[in-house]
Structures are given as C-alpha cells and as structure tokens.
Amino acid sequence: MAKIVLIRPPCLVSTGAISAGLLSPPIALAYLAASVRNKGHEVSVVDAIGLDPEKKTYLGKKLFFVGISSSEILNLIPEDIDLIGISGMFSYEWTALRPLVNMIGEKFRDKYFIAGGEHFSAVPEVTLKQCKDLDAISLGEGEETLVELANAIDSKSSWLKVAGLIVRSNGKFIKTGNRKRITNIDDISKPAWDLVPLNNYLDLNLSFGVDRGRTIPMLASRGCPFQCTFCSSPYMWGTRWLARNPKLVADEIEEYIEKYKIDNVDFYDLTAIVKKSWIIEFCKELISRNLNITWQLPSGTRSEAIDHEVTPLLYKSGCRNAAYAPESGSERMLVSIKKKVKLSRMMVSLKSSVKAGLNVKMNIIIGFPNETHKDIFDTIWYLIKMSFAGAHDAAINVFAPYPGSEIYKDLVKKGVMTHDEKYWQELAYVDISFAKSFCNNISTKMLFFYNWLGIFLFYVTNYIFRPIRLYKTIKNIITNKHESRGEMALAQIIKRFYFVFKSSKKNNLQRQN
C-alpha cells in the first residue's frame, strides 16, 4: 500500500476581478483521491483553499492568494508519505504554483513528487525544467495513471512502465507512452468529498455559477467533440464526448442532497449538452424524483440540442442558468477559430430558453490574431440582437493564448511569444485594463474600448426593451438574491464603490481634525 497526499494550491485572484469562480470544491482532486483509495492505497488531501477560503495574502497591490500559506501546506504533508501529487489546472496559477512546488521539492527530496492538470499537460517539459525536484508530469486524465503509479511505488517497479507520464530520468525527459481515454466513465469512483473540507465551501455558498445556496460541483460527461483553436481542453481531455448514465447522475445528486443538504449543482462539463436524447432522459429522471433542487451550466453548453422540446424540461427539472459561448458574431471568425456553431440556430435556442424561464449568459471573445474591426462590429451587433431576443448576461473577454491551444503553439512557433512566466501571471489579471492585444489589426486600447462598448450596448438594450428586468436586478441586489452573474458582478462593483467612498470620507474627516 502506497501512502499518497494530493495538494490543491491557493487560488490566485486579481483585485480587479468581479468574482473568483474557481473558489469552489476541488472536484478533480476528489476524483483522483477516490480512485487510488478504492484500489487499496492510503490517500489524504491538502486543499489550501478549502481549509481557509476567507484568508487573503496579498502579492503586491494587484493580486492576492486565497487559502492557507505555502508554509502551512508544508506542515500538513505527512513525513512518512510515499508520493506527493499537486494539481495545476490553469496557467495563471503558475505564480502560486511554482514557489510552492519548489518548497515542497526542497523539503521532501527523498519522496516521489508528481504534478498534473491542464497547465502541466500543456507545457510538461517547461515545468520540469523550472521545477528541478519534480519527478514526473501526469498528462491528461489522471485517475488510472495515479493508480498505476501508486501500484508501481508499492511494488518498487519502474515508473517508465506507467503510461501517460513524462518522467525525469538521468537528466532527460522520457514520455512513457500515450494513455488511452477512460471510455466507461460510469466506472470512475465518485469524488471522495469526505477527504475535502467541503462544508467550508457549502457554508459560504461558493460556486462557479450563480449563488443559489449550498452548491456542489459535478461532472455528467467528459471530453469535447470540438477543436476550437483557442482552447487547451482537447489536449487534456480528448475530443470524444463521453456521457454518464443519466440515472447514475441523478442518483449522485440525490445522495448529495441527503448527505450534504445541497441546494444547487454546478455542472463543470466542457460541453454538457451534446445529445438531445441524453438531456431529455436526464431531465425526466430528475423530474420523476421531485428533488426540489436547482442546477446550472456555468461553463457553457452547445445550443444545437436545446429546442422547444428540451427547454421546458430543463426548467421543470431545476435548471435555472445556462451559458452559451458563440465566442464571436462574425461568421468569418467562427471559421477561423474552428468554432462549429450556427449563430442562427443559437438564436432560436436562446429564444426557446428564455421563454421557458432560463437565465442565459453569452460568452464572447474579441481580439483573435487575425480579427478585424468589422469582425468585432459583427460580434457587438450579434450581442445586441441576443439581448433584444432575451439574453440576460454577457461576458466579453479579450483573447489570451492559453498554453496547449492551437493558437498558442502557432504564436510560439512564430516567435510572437515564449513560455513566459510573466505572461502566465498576467493571465490572472481578470481586470480588463490589464489585457494585452495579440491581434494584428487592433490595439490594446481599442479592444478595451470595444469591450466596454459591447457590454454597455448589451445591457442598455436589455433594460430598454425589458424594463422589468432593471427592477428585478435592483431588487435582487438589495435582497442579495442574485439570479445571474451580471447581478453578482454589479453588486460587487457597488460594494467596492461604497467602500472607496466610505474610506475617502473617513480620510477627509481625519485630515480636517
């Protein structure tokens, strides 16, 4: 039996961020922990965020960490451990990750040390060079890899026989072979939530989506059948969409209601709704059980399978929030970024969703390398039409190349960018004012202008043609019962202005005295 500890680092948050959606339970580590425990190994989890989600440690004026400190993490790692695993899903976390990885490596040099997650999978050799004490990187899905690795440690056999790794060996980096996808995802052990300080998240209503009470994250599928050029997920999860049995997903939700008294479920699926037959079966399963729970799709979903037949079932089963991600309103750009979406079909789906009572958010990206002013005008015009049709929220993000994506690799190949830690840190500055243009035709200042223009026109259109929404927004902010990410963002902005005003008034009084 191998003794394993899995570590989730603190979360890096920008002071300009409206919300920190990643302050939610670590579902990836919970899955990994369950997999190795069910194979007879001893496992513990050090969740830096969950252990103290209200603790902030500032890194200069613009960034802060949420969670316990690196020294506190070190003290929680058992001395008699066999294997240390650390998670790094997003590149902007590297600012927090690298010092922590090096501190762990220095203190536990005689222990096996592995890292996994999207960032590590995207640039494994880069991270191995930057972290000399890391023994290996786990590529892609980690459940089976970690189990086999634990078995290898227990039997004192070579890591090179475990597929899905890049191993440091005699000064070289050796890839141990490709690991096949887990095809029957119903066989994956349910997350080991008992090893995570789950109630610290639930009691604070921390969620990736809209605050709808005690919320737990779930996965109903894995993989995405699409290969958008700006996305790093296909490299991590593969391009085959695999769905769980709808009945088993409903069973899990029912179990969490009973065990953790949850009010809401956030589905973290890359592409939750691909097959119409699956979502209909799932909705009917929830409806038949009368669970009195809400659920949402904050990560985004496809619109092709969502029509007048599906949307009433979504609402009746408890779905209240969904996000669509056209990314662009320009047909030319959709082809360029390989975003296989039909804007006209999404409009039909949106109208059906709004009519059924769903709160719909639109996710947009501007500033792709070959984008033009006309492309962005087309996108803003599409957003206005979606607002007129009933969309509740819109998020416009300035394009940033993420490691592992097709565009990122192309920019590195052209010498436009390097594997720059400074750039990865800049990804954490959610504040639009820190955005950098990678567009050949549009400056950073213009992208900043287009961002605010698009948001302004979207919400002006929304409230002019649906004034009742303005009333509801004000009411929800006052009562602190938000129905959309936009309301949550507006509430945060008001709080900040109030804090600044109060501080300024206090300082003026002190000067006068």
Sequence and secondary structure as in RCSB ss.txt:
>XXXX:A:sequence
MAKIVLIRPPCLVSTGAISAGLLSPPIALAYLAASVRNKGHEVSVVDAIGLDPEKKTYLGKKLFFVGISSSEILN
LIPEDIDLIGISGMFSYEWTALRPLVNMIGEKFRDKYFIAGGEHFSAVPEVTLKQCKDLDAISLGEGEETLVELA
NAIDSKSSWLKVAGLIVRSNGKFIKTGNRKRITNIDDISKPAWDLVPLNNYLDLNLSFGVDRGRTIPMLASRGCP
FQCTFCSSPYMWGTRWLARNPKLVADEIEEYIEKYKIDNVDFYDLTAIVKKSWIIEFCKELISRNLNITWQLPSG
TRSEAIDHEVTPLLYKSGCRNAAYAPESGSERMLVSIKKKVKLSRMMVSLKSSVKAGLNVKMNIIIGFPNETHKD
IFDTIWYLIKMSFAGAHDAAINVFAPYPGSEIYKDLVKKGVMTHDEKYWQELAYVDISFAKSFCNNISTKMLFFY
NWLGIFLFYVTNYIFRPIRLYKTIKNIITNKHESRGEMALAQIIKRFYFVFKSSKKNNLQRQN
>XXXX:A:secstr
  EEEEEE  EEEETT S  TT S  HHHHHHHHHHHTTT EEEEEEHHHH TT EEEETTTEEEESS HHHHHH
HS TT SEEEEE  SGGGHHHHHHHHHHHHHHTTTSEEEEESHHHHHSHHHHHHH TT  EEE S  HHHHHHHH
HHHHHT  GGGSSSEEEEETTEEEE       S GGGS    GGGTTHHHHHTTT  SS   SSEEEE SEE  S
   TT  HHHHH S  EE  HHHHHHHHHHHHHHH  SEEEE  SS    HHHHHHHHHHHHHHT   EEEEEEE
E STT STTHHHHHHHHTEEEEEEEEE S HHHHHHTT    HHHHHHHHHHHHHHT EEEEEEEE  TT  HHH
HHHHHHHHHHHHHHT  EEEEEE    TTSHHHHHHHHTTS    HHHHHHTT  SGGG     SSS HHHHHHH
HHHHHHHHHHHHHHH HHHHHHHHHHHHHT   SHHHHHHHHHHHHHHHHHHHHHHHHHHHH 
